Amino acid sequence: MSAEQVSSLCEQLVKAVTVIMDPASTQRYRLEALKFCEEFKEKCPICVPCGLKLAEKTQTAIVRHFGLQILEHVVKFRWNNMPRLEKVYLKNNVMGLISSGTQSILEEESHIKDVLSRIVVEMIKREWPQHWPDMLKELDTLSKQGETQTELVMFILLRLAEDVVTFQTLPTQRRRDIQQTLTQNMEKIFSFLLTTLQQNVNKYRRMVGAPQEQEALTTPQKADLGQEPKAQANCRVGIAALNTLAGYIDWVALSHITADNCKLLEMLCLLLNEPELQIGAAECLLIAVSRKGKLEDRKPLMVLFGDVAMHYILSAAQTADGEGLVEKHYVFLKRLCQVLCALGSQLCALLGSDSDVETPTNFGKYLDSFLAFTTHPSQFLRSSTQITWGALFRHEVLSRDPLLLAMIPKYLRASMTNLVKVGFPSKTDSPSCEYSRFDFDSDEDFNAFFNSFRAQQGEVMRMACRLDPRTGFQMAGEWLKYQLTAPVDTGPMNSKTGEGLCSIFSPSFVQWDAMTFFSESVISQMFRTLDKDEIPVNDGIDLLQLVLSFETKDPLILSCVLTNVSALFPFVTYRPEYLPQVLSKLFASVTFEVIEESKAPRTRAVKNVRRHACSSIIKMCRDYPQLVLPNFEMLYNHVKQLLSNELLLTQMEKCALMEALVLISNQFKDYERQKAFLEELMAPVASLWLSTEMQRVLSDPEAFISYVGADNKIADPVLEDPSGLNRSRISFCVYTILGVVKRARWPVATEEAKAGGFLVGYMPSGSPIYRNPCTEQVLKLLDNLLALIRTHNNLYMPEMVAKLGETFAKALDMLEVEKNAILGLPQPLLELYDSPVYKTVLERMQGFFCTLYDNCFHILGNAGPSMQQDFYTVEGLATQLLSSAFVNLNNIPDYRLRPMLRVFVKPLVLSCPPEYYETLVCPMLGPLFTYLHVRLSQKWQVINQRSMLCEDDSADDNPESQEMLEEQLVRLLTREVMDLITVCCVSKKGAEHNTSATVDGDDDEVMATEVTAPASAELTELGKCLMKQEDVCTALLITAYTSLSWKDTLSCQRTTTQLCWPLLKQVLPGNLLPDAVSWFFTSVLKGLQTHGQHDGCMAALVHLAFQIYEALRPRYAELKAVMEQIPDIQRESLEQFESKLLNPTLQKVADKRRKDHFKRLITGCIGKPLGEQFRKEVHIRNLPSLFKKVKPSLETDVLENEDGEGLTALFEP
């Protein structure tokens, strides 16, 4: 191997690297150079000498970095085939580079230091401790040469800990060898790290003239300028030592951290006051204080509550805060705040009724400093303290501590400030804004953060008020009185709702908003905590009177006033004579307008007030019906008066008031009286709904389009809307039917129901059968409702869509709001309140269709629970539903199909008594499931082919977002369908089904990595009934197993864990065709290919594949054929697995071992993340075992593992 060869190759490599890094190179040139370098690394036999030559100090940093990369590549990919002498040669040269081959600590580039330490770590991972026992000694010797070498040694130790312990990027046996040897040497390593830290910090402080030494001198000693670089070098080593400590403190035995009277913790506290080192010290301290483990071992951490530690922590916080807003200091403050939070958590864990740890003497000091963070201008720091406050207020011992109880008023005071929504990064109206600019990218970001922060504060305030309910109530009262008398300040931005009104950013509104949230949290908790006779009724009623007599024309403030009325309403239960005043206040707000008789569309703020008043009335009638009952006539007359003017209220408002009346009528507890009342209430609806005109409109799509005005072309799309009244009549009928079906009920107590004439008999099981007083009224309207649903479905037929007018071509599309919710886009903040609810008549039409569709299905979904057997026995109900709700499904878009499944099919099925399964549910679900499977399969096929979904993409301005929207909709629809199937077929023991299973865009749902298949998942009666019918059974099985390879992780995990096995288990006793069995098994393997990169899915799918193989392989040899097709399967290992599985006489190996063996067999089809698919495999060989070989006993089954890992499995921790 001649020197000339090395030199000429190195010249070529230098040129190539220069081309790659030169911004002016052409693409082609750069690619050629890159290819040359990569091929050199892969194939050249003289990599080591070339790498060493390029890494010499005389080369430029870029070339040196490349030279070192070559050496790293050699160690990672060629080490196993290198002769021993070459390994030693390389190792010695690399150690030589550390010793004398780099620039000094302050001059050397950080990427050079990084790659050099990586090379050493890669060698350690392959050779230490067995073949390189002196490694730690060599590092120690290097570190004695000076700061440059010491820093590199720190990098090596940190990288080693990260690879072995944190990221665990090496085979089990090597990892165990190294970790055990590290642990054995930890005392030495720790004392080396501590000594390095101490020596360098001391030198650094001496040179810069640390404050400690200055006290004795009259004039502060100015550091000698020649000393400056030396001091900087020591500082660098100090920082490196802290970073390395942070990598070890996390996992070493706690005894090392607390050794020598907690010397490490003491040093870290001291360093909190050293500006250059404080962030690193705070990081280490945070990791140490956050340690979990045996309580006994954690006790020494309480030393941090001592005088010395507390003094250093607090003075560091004060200094950092006094410096004003500098990013470095702010980051440090955040760390310190986390340290105090973690300290609080340790205290809560260690202090208990049965522990000998006492409340620290400095607990008061700790609380004061913690409060300082809660009152800091940074909203982020304030929010960081909340969880710890909650833990303290909840703690069995501390919550009785006088110091903490004395803190409650201060905490509540702080909350009064913290609830005020200020600090938007784009504004300058509060000291918080400056900090928010560091923490949040946009106002929307801040808004989302603040809303969750406020909710968290609400919880903590309620905990505080549980300990001291009166203080909170008193403060709420004072603040409420202050707000009621304070002049309104709208601030610089006027609301578009009207001149002189607040916008959501106005100073007055943010105060009102905060005060309202505060009083709501505090008052509700007081009623829960105090006994009846302790409630301060007089004070509460005084406040209520003040609120009722307060008048305002500002919709945002009025909304707050209404919330306060609701919060104070429980006081009325003690003084019912105030109820009429409350009702008149609420009724006045139902018809609230900023400008009376205005023709302009109402803004959302006005609509919200009216809606708020309606829901307050409903809530009052729902929660206090006995209280309102004596005033029923007054209430009824109020409502009649409002309903008599068709234009005064929107349809939704009218129906809300009618719902309130229905809720009170439930208190009549007299079937005939309530039935007569409902008949009277619904008379106007019945006459309108059953009129011949309406019947014609509802049953003919074309007549319907014309009646609601969707075939018109409109000149002024904002003001002109000739058919608005027609639409509102249909809405009114549908809303009313829904309100009545939802709210009318029989009495809860069986005796009362019997006395009132609601009980009509008993089921064979002995459970009572009730009748609903609304049944007769609702059933006579059912035919037209089903006609409307049929017509609505038929509107989506292409020939009907073509009949929509020019203005309304997109009337059946989704509303923008719906689209944004699905894509997870935030709403612009201001627009929410200031813009009209529907800006154009097209939006109004879209809103009408969307709400109408949803509400019709809500009625059908509520009909089962409400009218029970009276609904389920309607003549030919299954046929009627199939010919209305399920017609023309092919043309119905995904965003309409989803709510239909969720609000109609699911509740209908869940509340259906078993005796109607055969007649109603099966005939309906059979065709539906078959259809849904076909539909979803086609949709996923399209997505997988990634072709454009919309044919006329020219019409769409933004096809990409359209594509994303459609793809997300398919995902959400898939979840809805799989959830529906699961709810119908599988009963989870002890778990209630969550009806709102999927919220839009809940992709970030946390996935469980450990899979525990619910052993108790059994088929429900309905599931068994469906599985008896061959076509339905096939549709269910095929949908469940095909869905495993659809690209929706959440759906895959749920289906795998909850649905697949119970369905398959049901058909196991029968004779399954071999092809079918192979298909099920292959589907699961396909799922693994698609979702293998997600731990949660992977674990669940491996478990399912294992279950299927174990259960069916003895009967079906075809499964083995499938296994043999898995890429890279090891035949001998498969034979071994098979022989154990098929030989019943052998003793069964533990389940986990069998499963691990199976998982290794199918590794070839487990999908990898994109980043790993084309990665070159690194192979690290095991070294001779460090452990004494144990004589294998029979049970351990040493042979199980083909690559000799059987033995080491014995030592798995």
NUVEXNU-669914 format. One record per residue (C-alpha): y, x, z. Coordinates in steps of 0.001 Angstrom, whole numbers, plus 500000, padded with zeros to 6 digits. Example, Ala and Ser with C-alpha at 12.3 -4.5 7.8 and 13.67 -1.06 7.14 Angstrom:
2
495500512300507800 498940513670507140 
***
This chain:
1213
500000500000500000 502995502019498788 506520501912500194 507934501458496639 505951498247496197 507349496896499450 510900497928498516 510851496375495051 509305493152496329 511928493018499082 514721493435496535 513383490471494552 513100488407497732 516665489263498768 517901488102495345 515866484901495599 517156484105499093 520732484769497962 520296482327495048 518820479663497363 521713479901499829 524518480245497281 526318476901496866 527225477865493283 523580478215492089 522309475676489602 519554473291490617 517017474906488263 517801478393489416 517570477405493047 514193475691492538 512773478756490780 513914480999493610 512448478617496173 509138478532494327 509036482338494176 509620482607497949 507042479950498809 504386481524496567 505097484904498101 504525483488501612 501303481785500553 499657484483498422 501132487936498871 498805490346500727 501712492500501962 503710489818503781 503825491706507085 505466494965505869 507860492983503631 508778490627506486 509398493549508840 511543495334506259 513637492255505573 514066491681509328 515745495073509859 519148495111511518 520827496500508398 520172493339506335 522425490247506356 521624487489508848 520288485155506134 517892487789504802 516775488765508311 516099485137509112 513956484851505978 512058488031506901 511298486611510333 510264483294508769 507701485216506690 506282486734509869 506167483310511528 504326481934508495 501789484771508714 501113484082512383 500814480341511871 498631480267508761 496902483637508353 496241484788511893 492611483662511966 491720485884508966 493712488977509946 491890492138511086 492410492937514750 494411496116514074 496825494250511824 497380491658514573 498140494436517070 500452496137514545 502357492894513985 502547492113517699 503894495561518550 506490495419515802 507690491983516878 508023493174520480 509867496195519045 512287493841517283 513018492155520605 513468495506522260 515762497131519721 515763495173516483 518509492652517136 522280492798517480 523732492490520966 523589489165522776 527145488130521820 526937489191518169 523447487995517212 523145484689515342 521423481955517327 519020481109514485 517734484701514501 517095484540518243 515355481231517763 512944482326515034 512151485586516844 511181483702520005 509101481297517886 507028484138516437 506176485424519916 505255481931521111 502995481379518082 501146484619518967 500909483604522639 499421480244521609 496685482101519742 495890485029522058 497067484515525646 495616484937528246 492157486019527051 493147488657524464 496649489480525715 496430489545529514 499594491650529963 501923489306528078 503998488330531120 504276491976532191 505498492947528707 508148490230528815 509193491399532267 509539494980531028 511603493832528029 513937491872530266 514730495023532240 516318496561529102 519396494373529242 520993491005528646 520054490774524944 516343491116525682 516480488920528790 517984486058526814 515187486317524224 512569486323526986 514132483103528324 513908481548524865 510231482541524642 509340481056528035 511195477823527254 509624477429523804 506186478069525296 506610475343527917 507889472902525285 504995473496522893 502290473491525530 503466470887528028 506199468744526509 505108468321522883 501478469416523312 501305470758519752 498025472655520103 494318471889520512 493154470614523870 491231473659524991 493982476140524132 496540473886525760 494477473717528897 493885477473528991 497578478238528643 498824475546531001 496376476603533696 497335480248533352 501018479304533471 500342477282536609 498456480172538222 501402482486537512 504100479936538281 505233481588541479 505933484818539570 507536482984536639 509751480921538912 510889483832541010 511580485768537768 513711482865536440 515554482471539728 516206486198540133 517462486422536542 519769483481537152 521049484816540442 521666488397539263 523490487375536114 525595484738537855 526577487248540572 527561489892538002 529483487303536009 531379486040539058 532232489552540185 533700490365536804 535744487216536281 536906487278539906 535261484146541177 537318481960543555 535053482880546480 536049486525546351 539726485831545782 540476484264549101 540907487613550851 543219489041548222 546916488427548165 547122488425544378 544243486997542329 542376489844540762 542698489724536977 539458490549535260 539508493856533435 539658493182529693 536915495730529000 534682493743531325 535167490485529397 532250490929526900 529980492133529713 530849489057531746 530246486812528723 526815488437528226 525846487698531828 527106484151531420 524970483697528277 521864484832530142 522747482475532999 522938479533530558 519619480560528961 517974480815532396 519198477309533288 517914475874529999 514534477502530594 514379476215534151 515069472727532792 511946473076530643 509795473878533702 511280471797536530 510005468679534834 506303469433535340 505650472307537759 504375471530541261 507234470225543399 506531472973545916 508067475536543504 511272473526543286 511557473110547041 510246476590547954 512196478922550209 514211476127551884 515131474584548552 516827477791547414 516765476609543778 518519473323544584 521107475167546650 521867477537543760 522146474653541336 524620472883543625 526695476066543883 526785476374540093 528193472871539712 531580474450540381 531166477146537720 532809475737534548 530621477684532079 527343476915533825 527943473515535380 526424471362532624 523173473375532607 523032473273536414 523609469496536454 520812469038533868 518371471000536056 519448469153539160 519020465813537396 515477466670536285 514572467856539779 515964464773541512 514314462418539015 510836463785539746 508126461299540569 504986462224542487 503625461899546010 506326460685548420 505329463421550865 506119466137548285 509462464531547417 510816464487550975 512446467952550773 514704466589547984 516595464781550751 518279468145551433 520708467077548707 522148464511551114 523052467412553433 526641468525554102 526573471584551846 525035469923548793 527209466805549127 530320468976549423 529527470860546192 528568467736544241 531722465851545261 534150468716544783 532668469339541306 533175465677540429 536772465712541659 537622468894539757 536047467677536509 537834464355536769 541147466012537619 541093467956534363 541807464799532342 539660463732529404 538066466849527915 534734466282526228 532985469083528121 534139467781531509 533314464220530556 529751465180529590 529461466952532941 530721463864534791 528078461744533060 525379464176534185 526697464180537747 526749460414537766 523099460434536668 522324462908539473 523832460543542043 521913457601540544 518643459545540703 519420460558544292 519862456896545149 516511456072543550 514784458850545530 516349457560548732 515147454003547988 511636455308547295 511397457528550373 512996455229552880 510759452376553970 509714450499557064 506620452698557360 508164456068556511 509589458712558822 512540459458556527 515793458387558142 518951457119556501 520918460338555786 523985461008557919 526025461433554739 524996458039553358 528589456777553747 529963459801551898 527382459240549171 528413455582548796 532094456521548576 531448459026545834 529196456566544035 531926453937544213 534319456471542678 532118456475539567 532026452654539581 535842452591539524 536262455390536960 538196454386533802 535132455118531611 533229451882530998 530116453948530315 530236455637533733 530855452285535428 527812450786533760 525622453795534621 525946453021538337 524827449384538218 521048449788538387 521335451989541489 523692449516543211 521107446834542519 518336448972544043 520429449647547166 521336445960547657 517679444998547240 516220447672549513 514462446368552622 516009448965554982 519270449959553324 520354446367552625 520725445949556412 522688449180556833 526227448515558137 527635451197555790 526205449428552736 527299445996553996 530819447358554432 530629448497550802 530030444991549428 533687443830549407 534662447141547768 531907446792545170 532982443198544424 536629444318544128 535529446981541655 533549444354539738 536653442187539446 538225445033537469 535053445961535613 534429442454534312 537700442496532375 536803443222528769 539142446088527925 538462449516526480 537922448768522789 537907452134521007 540417450950518378 542987449898520992 545279451662523458 545840448883526005 543832450486528816 542878453953530117 539259453055529223 540026453093525482 540290456881525385 536830457256526936 535338454562524702 536320456624521672 533857459262522884 531086456768523585 531258454095520855 531539454217517086 533224450863516649 534609447823518432 531410445912517576 529377448645519242 531537448494522338 531375444709522382 527559444690522326 527494447308525105 530023445420527214 528160442132526977 524962443658528342 526947445611530968 528558442375532112 525210440602532369 523913443504534453 526946443304536745 526304439595537168 522827440324538515 524039443028540899 526911440833542139 524439438075542894 522343440539544912 525425441643546825 526357438018547516 522885437337548806 523752439786551604 527298438491552083 527868435121550365 531142434202552065 533116437291551033 532289436753547377 533288433094547521 536559433920549255 537439436511546590 536506434125543797 538789431474545344 541746433877545616 541324435075542054 540970431523540731 544153430406542517 546001433456541173 544903432774537586 545899429102537831 549477430069538701 549881433210536574 552098432858533469 550227433062530149 550549436392528347 549214436153524784 549872439835524064 550987441259520710 548376439407518617 548887435724518123 545934433440517575 545587431756514192 544704428550516054 548375428024516836 551631429663517859 551769430966521430 548012430629521996 545662433355523192 543342435342520981 540195436864522492 542127440110523078 545079438507524890 545710439865528428 545625436347529901 542371435396528253 540475438564529253 541543437961532863 540522434287532754 537241435232531136 536447437859533794 537472435585536668 535301432771535296 532242435003535046 532885436289538570 533276432860540163 530256431474538308 527994434317539535 529283434251543084 529383430480543669 525895429818542256 524501432516544548 526301431092547588 524647427693547091 521280429439546875 521820431575549980 523592429445552575 522093426480554410 523495423050553597 525612422809556719 527093426298556241 528605425579552814 532462425714552923 532803422252551383 536526421750552091 537505425046550471 535300424258547474 536782420792546997 540332422217547298 539552424659544504 537992421897542409 541134419760542768 543334422673541695 541182423237538627 541090419519537726 544863419208537937 545467422315535798 546648421419532277 546590423755529266 546760423418525511 545084426793524954 541487426287523781 540224429657525058 541659429142528531 540537425509528614 536987426679527919 537183428899531019 538576425988533029 535584423841532048 533169426564533164 534932426649536527 534608422867536818 530854423228536241 530597426109538730 532374424077541436 530542420851540604 527794421292543271 530545420619545878 530816417063544461 527303416362545774 528933416524549249 531934414388548178 530806411965545437 534232410280545405 535502413153543231 533035412427540415 535352410076538417 538048412806538332 535548415342537027 534368412911534365 537880412153533154 538670415881532915 535552416440530833 536097413394528620 539668414439527940 538339417797526691 535750416151524431 538602414965522182 540727418108522597 543029419011519664 545750421671519560 547885419490517293 547050415771517389 546104414073514108 546096417432512267 544343417449508892 543563421181508956 539951422108509707 539302422821513387 538950426435514387 535884427625516211 537857427975519458 538738424242519380 535231423256518377 533848425382521217 535984423571523799 534798420170522621 531191421306522452 531573422900525887 532828419651527387 529901417754525836 527335420176527147 528963420141530608 528524416336530656 524892416651529528 524218419362532107 525729417240534849 523623414223533864 520498416407533619 520898418234536933 522547415525539076 521397412206537585 521205410466540999 524822411425541665 526068410060538328 523933406885538327 526389404755540425 529095405572537829 526882404681534865 528964401697533730 532171403702533766 530479406458531781 529022403986529286 532384402320528671 534045405707528149 531450406599525532 531625403205523784 535378403592523482 535034407042521906 532285405910519528 534302402933518299 536597405266516325 534409406785513618 536707409776512994 537500410792516565 534349412835517229 531980414885515125 528428413569514841 527154416253517160 529702415299519825 528851411605519550 525181412347519994 525765414682522915 527494411837524792 524682409457523904 522144412016525185 524005412087528483 523687408312528741 519966408463527942 519474411064530688 521070408743533235 519095405765531948 515922407678532889 517046407056536460 516786403245536037 513028403775536595 512549400354535009 510842400246531618 512271396920530415 515845397682531511 515800401131529914 514206399817526739 516903397131526437 519619399756527001 518170402096524343 517938399208521919 521607398422522444 522583402107522195 520671402586518954 521607399282517333 524406400786515161 522054403567514053 519232401164513263 521428398857511184 522836401806509210 519503403623508815 517513400564507778 520127399159505376 518945398781501753 521698401173500590 520461403891502979 516833403254502111 517632403828498433 519572407021499166 516941408497501470 514006407976499140 515479409205495840 516579412852495521 519096412091492775 520701409220494672 520783411449497760 522588414297495952 525148411857494638 525629410103498026 526324413337499923 528608414510497118 526653417586496070 526902416721492352 530702416834492278 533025419476490971 535886419818493413 539339421105492610 540547422047496109 537493423362497983 539316423626501315 540868420202501852 539207417823499411 535829416384500494 535389412790499291 531783412396500486 532295413851503958 531994410428505597 528678409689503865 527213412956505070 528456412331508578 526713408928508639 523352410493507800 523946413253510358 524896410698513001 521634408793512553 519479411914512606 521282413429515607 520969410187517554 517247409795516872 516762413399517959 518816412954521116 516883409874522171 513455411338521387 514357414510523267 515840412907526373 514156409532527043 511296409965529542 509226408099532117 509616408951535836 507876412114536997 506241410553540050 503185408445539110 503986405822541762 507510405307540408 506191405175536829 503637402569537860 506221400456539681 508625400666536743 506067399515534196 505669402852532380 501978403358533116 499621401763530552 496238403154531590 494196406267532189 492409408781529954 488637409272530360 489572412475532217 491577410394534692 495014411616533674 497599408822533351 498832407479530008 502550406632529923 504705404794527438 508177405908526481 510909403226526434 512264404690523154 508985404427521227 509599401049519613 513128401964518466 512122405352517080 508930404280515313 510709401643513269 513015404398511955 510131406800511207 509388405707507625 512913406433506460 512936409719508342 509780410828506514 511352409629503259 514399411809503983 512180414819504682 510273414249501435 513538413914499515 514958417042501145 511866419035500208 512112417759496651 515732418904496354 514334422411495869 512580421434492626 514242423322489752 515204420098487962 516954418871491144 518735422155491801 520077421871488236 521713418544489168 523935420126491858 527621420206490903 529468423397489944 531093423750493363 527746423224495069 525374425336492977 524555427352496096 524542424402498496 520870424950499395 521334428678500048 521437430260503477 524686430391505398 526252433864505654 525828433671509428 522068433194509022 521848436121506598 523731438416508964 521524437389511872 518396438235509890 519753441567508671 521001442335512181 524629442722511059 527236442198513774 529826439450513339 533443440637513070 534845440042516558 538116438262515980 536910435929513280 534496434280515674 537207432257517369 540113432167514991 538603431083511717 537745427501510881 534085426666511440 533473426026507743 536051427634505497 535216425720502305 533546422479501370 530602424537500001 530043426087503428 530290422630504952 527659421376502512 525387424361503290 525810423657506996 524953420001506433 521716420726504557 520644423426506974 521274421353510127 519798418210508603 516596420019507649 516227421582511092 516989418382512970 514512416258511007 511783418704511981 513022418861515558 512497415081515727 508917415395514477 508282418311516833 509586416338519814 507847413094518829 504442414215520139 505507415268523659 507871412276523845 505838409332522560 502352410830523017 499505408513521992 501963406002520477 502963408638517947 499560410229517347 497984406827516580 500555405817513944 498583404394511012 497697407185508523 500015409692510220 498238412739508762 498576411385505216 502212410422505802 503081413895507102 501203415627504282 503084413561501711 506504414215503273 506868417421505313 504391419359503168 505369418347499639 506793420844497144 506233423765499535 506026426112496563 509729425742495892 510837425754499509 512364429124500423 511086431223503328 514192430600505432 513429426850505434 509679427206505901 510089429274509079 511904426654511162 509512423988509913 506531425906511314 508312426780514542 510059423543515471 507658421003513976 504086422209513388 503762424332516521 504963421767519117 503118418959517321 499834420850517569 500372422133521101 501060418720522569 498343416877520652 495510415504522840 492033416752521763 490878413288520710 493262413405517707 492209416876516448 489699415491513940 491905412674512647 495317414326512624 495510418052513242 492598419380511170 493405417363508011 496968418711508254 496394422338509267 493476422929506871 495506422655503643 498549424232505339 496756427424506407 495091427761503012 498480427415501326 500253429833503687 497638432499503077 498100432295499300 501875432314499642 502093435297501986 499567437323499972 501662436868496839 504875437783498661 503373440959500115 501950441901496754 505429441709495277 506856443775498129 504143446358497725 504847446648494045 508519446964494977 509607445175491839 512762443135492002 512116439802493656 514891437784492102 514383437270488365 518099436873487607 519277440009489373 522264440153487048 523713437137488870 523578438855492216 526405441251492962 524282443167495429 520593443124494584 519664445767497180 520834443771500154 519233440693498585 515965442601498355 516225443716501968 516996440182503055 514011438743501212 511714441442502547 512896440844506106 512393437100505623 508812437655504487 508281439717507637 509708437002509869 507732434295508082 504563436378508475 505173436651512227 505796432914512418 502541432125510567 500426434582512554 501960433279515775 501153429696514742 497532430583513960 497210432460517260 498686429558519238 496347427087517541 493185429133517820 493288431483520778 493833430740524431 495027433671526466 493791433217530001 496627433220532467 499327433616529827 501553430783528773 502481430807525123 506049431687524519 507405429112522122 510289431239520950 507880434015520135 509997435836517632 513709436065517746 515372437119514525 515260440818514018 513289441778517104 511872444781515307 512623447098518152 510175445322520351 508505447998522423 504899448519521442 502203449213523933 500502452467523079 497486451910525251 495443449077523934 493600446849526304 492053444135524236 492407440888526130 488757440478526997 489467436914527992 490860435839524594 488672432850523730 488959430214521031 490688427003522070 489073423615521495 491331423216518483 490328426680517264 486664425732517441 487385422454515668 489208424269512839 486506426924512538 483849424247512002 485413423361508648 484328425922506137 487462426058503997 489785426276507029 487531428838508672 487647431003505543 491429430666505234 491930431694508879 489631434709508734 491012435923505427 494634435516506546 494030437318509838 492207440269508291 494365440577505146 497507440585507276 496398443849508906 497534445824505885 500828443970505354 503719446231506208 504838444594509419 503863446589512456 504673443930515020 502607441266513291 499731443701512787 499595444653516438 499691441065517681 497073439889515203 494765442814515952 494905442420519712 494934438617519947 493377437006516915 490967439029514783 488056439500517159 487940435957518674 487881434467515132 485154436806513921 483120436371517106 482969432639516391 481141433164513083 478844435994514233 475906433726515184 475811432340511629 474537434183508569 477429436182507214 477086437591503708 476830441391503673 479845441546501321 481912439547503783 480980441870506650 481916444929504581 485199443245503638 486171442575507268 485444446156508224 487248447556505175 490290445363505923 490603446945509356 490312450433507847 492982449493505288 495163448386508200 494642451825509738 495750453410506501 498966451376506513 499787451427510228 497958454495511538 501242456290512131 502210453801514872 500364454599518071 500215451004519310 498779449635516070 496473452576515618 494883452179519045 494398448429518562 492929448787515062 490557451595516078 489344449392518933 488794446461516564 486955448602513980 484775449966516780 483987446440518048 483021445251514567 480892448315513855 479040448162517181 478395444434516907 477420444217513243 476004447601512218 472518446842513672 472280443807511345 474118445152508298 473300448575506852 476176447987504380 478667449056507065 477268452570506990 477934452697503247 481585451811503974 481761454591506582 480368457099504097 483289456444501758 485878457495504363 487578460718503177 486415463913504944 483791462141507048 481317464515508695 477871463307507722 475954464954510597 478353463479513106 477940460038511533 474138460333511690 474413461298515344 476590458258516079 474243455989514134 471102457184515879 472645456485519283 473911453113518199 470624451957516704 468269453370519323 468237450840522169 466008453022524369 468666455748524701 470887455606527716 474287454233526619 477081456808526663 480309455774528375 482393453387526270 485357455746526027 483181458608524764 481583456399522094 484980455167521007 486409458695520817 483455459785518704 483997456767516412 487728457530516141 486978461098515075 484651459734512375 487303457475510842 490207459942511150 490203460300507363 491582456800506856 494191456763509640 497613456808507962 500068459542508902 503870459348509029 505548460449505800 506807463627507442 503250464744508197 501473463663505025 502134466861503086 502322469206506020 500226472315505902 497613472177508653 497901474798511370 494517475838512783 494478477465516216 491069478776517254 489660478360520729 489192481571522699 486232482314525005 486319479843527863 488213480787531008 485872478645533077 482436479403534389 479875477556532283 478263474723534202 474623474037533566 474646470890531432 473101467871533090 471521465108531054 474316462601531409 477052464871530074 475607464708526595 476809468134525533 475572467723521994 477746464771521330 480508466858519929 479907468800516789 482699471348517213 481644472472520605 484256470490522514 481559468733524481 481719471248527311 485431471282527693 485463467520527872 483938468008531315 487130469598532492 489517466981531170 491983466397533951 
***
